[in-house]
Amino acid sequence: MPTIQLYQFPLSGHAHRVKLFLSLLKLPFEETLVDLTKGAQRRPEFLALNLFGQVPVIQDGDVTLADSNAILTYLALRYDDSGRWLPRDPVGAAKVQRWLSVAAGPLVNGPGNARVNVLFGRPQDERCAEIAAQLFQRLDTHLATSPYLAAEHPTIADIALYTYTSHAPEGGVSLEPYPQLRAWLARIEALPGYVSMPRQKALA
């Protein structure tokens, strides 16, 4: 099996979710640093890989793919023959897609952006905290009746929402009010092959 190349930045939650899934799948991969603090994402050689200038990007043989949720989908379909990480039936797949949409919307706009504002010394937007609180309350309610987001076992839905949820306190968003959410985070962290993302107070 050829080694997958992962272009990443260590404090990017989008990059971490791909790294985490590669590790959970036990796939060999190498990491290339794209230093966002030095503008490496805007250099021509990286823009040739992703016109949007964002990490992560993977190269898997002749496949070059950007966008963390797209990469999770690709890896699940290509390397998980069991279909557990991304169910192949229409209802199961749709349930996962629902949460991928949440990961690309409220998760980024709430706790994700709150964290970015702190890390890079930007003014905090109170709407981020409001979105995060609403999202986490809904997740906490959902997880009171299900161990994972889209199924009775972990799927890429859980991987997509894990990192920015886990690191929400770095953006000033507390997880203390959400016991079911914290229990879910612990279940993800107990999975064989789990890898963490470094915690950081601020870069600015």
Secondary structure, DSSP 8 states (H G I E B T S, - for coil): ---EEEEE-TT-HHHHHHHHHHHHTT--EEEEE--GGGTGGGSHHHHTT-TT--S-EEEETTEEEESHHHHHHHHHHHH-TT-SSS-SSHHHHHHHHHHHHHHHTHHIIIIIHHHHHHHTT----HHHHHHHHHHHHHHHHHHTS-SSSSSSS--HHHHHHHHHHHTGGGGT---TT-HHHHHHHHHHHTSTT-------S---
